Amino acid sequence: MPDDAHLATRLAGESLLVFCTEGDNRRDHLGAGVALERTWLQATVHALAGSVITQPLHLLGFRELLAERLELPGLPQAIFRFGHPAAPATPSPRLPLGELFPDGSAGGLS
């Protein structure tokens, strides 16, 4: 984890979304995760890259301080950093369906 000044400098140059919830129970965590997943998938549709930042949120008092300073409507659960990638990503390797379903039972997938 970088020191506070270094982290602040890095975050200042990024596009960020902060996912907040009213509470801090399991249901709130799940809801924030679902919202984050949908946002990330939509970002990929628009050729954006992203990453999730949660480490600072585990520091004692950081979430409350962030909510106060940014006047957030709830308790921060995740920070999503996003933007256009510096270079195109190489596609991840995929196995042919025949190797995944050698008996031909791919269920109509092709």
Secondary structure, 3 states (H helix, E strand, C coil): CCCHHHHHHHHHCCEEEEEEECCCCHHHHHHHHHHHHHHHHHHHHCCCEEEEECHHHHCCCHHHHHHHHCCCCCEEEEEEEEECCCCCCCCCCCCCHHHHCCCCCCCCCC
